[in-house]
Amino acid sequence: MAAGLLPAGIGFPIAQAQLKIAGQQLSAKPDSAGKAVLFRVRLKGGVRTQLHAWFQNAEGQDLCGAYYAYVRRG
């Protein structure tokens, strides 16, 4: 293997995502391509909060935390 290259990874069997933020807990299934999950959440402006996001398999078992989240105002 050439320097700087990693072997192909194995995907997790993700069936749904969980999101906990500002006292709300939501769940949603991935899009049809299985590459993203979209949550729309109303939050109070100017209030600090924490965001927790993780993935589960079809049996509802936790698999892993989300590696990143895009948050936008809109």
Long-range contacts (C-beta under 8 A, 24 or more apart in sequence): 12-55, 12-57, 12-63, 12-64, 13-57, 13-58, 13-63, 14-55, 14-56, 14-57, 14-63, 15-56, 15-57, 15-58, 16-55, 16-56, 17-53, 17-54, 17-55, 17-56, 17-66, 18-52, 18-53, 18-54, 18-55, 18-56, 19-51, 19-52, 19-53, 20-51, 20-52, 20-53, 21-49, 21-50, 21-51, 21-52, 22-47, 22-49, 27-56
